[in-house]
Amino acid sequence: MRTAGVATAALVLALGCGCQDRTIRLTDFSQTVRLTPPVAGTAVVGLILDTELDAPAPIQLNLGCNGTVEARLTVPNGRRFRQRTDWYSDCAEVSFSVGRIPAKSMTIRYRFQTL
C-alpha cells in the first residue's frame, strides 16, 4: 500500500486482491487526481468507477485527460454508485464540482478495461 498527499487530501492507492482494481480515498475535492494507467501497451476500451460518497448531497465528478473534461457524472451521496464509461485512453483524471455543500470524503475504486 502506498500513501501520497495531494494538498490536504488523503490519497491511498492500492492493488486489491490480485485484480486490477485500484482505490483512491479523497478528503480534498479541490485537486485533480490522475488515475494510475494500466500496463503500457494495452488497448484501453473502458473505465469502471465504483464510488462511495460521504456528503450531504450529490456531487459532480468530471472525467477527462490533460485538463479536458470528456464526461460528467453525478455521484449520489450515501450509497455505492457504479458507472462504466467507454474510454479509449490510458490517461484519465478526475476532478470535482461540489458547489457550496462540503463533501467529507469519497472512495473511488476504478479499473481500466483492456483488450
HELIX and SHEET records of a PDB file:
SHEET    1   A 2 ARG A   2  VAL A   6  0                                        
SHEET    2   A 2 ALA A   9  LEU A  13 -1                                        
SHEET    1   B 4 ARG A  22  LEU A  26  0                                        
SHEET    2   B 4 SER A 105  THR A 114 -1                                        
SHEET    3   B 4 VAL A  44  ASP A  54 -1                                        
SHEET    4   B 4 ARG A  80  ASP A  86 -1                                        
SHEET    1   C 4 VAL A  33  ARG A  34  0                                        
SHEET    2   C 4 GLU A  93  SER A  97 -1                                        
SHEET    3   C 4 ILE A  59  CYS A  65 -1                                        
SHEET    4   C 4 THR A  68  VAL A  75 -1                                        
END                                                                             
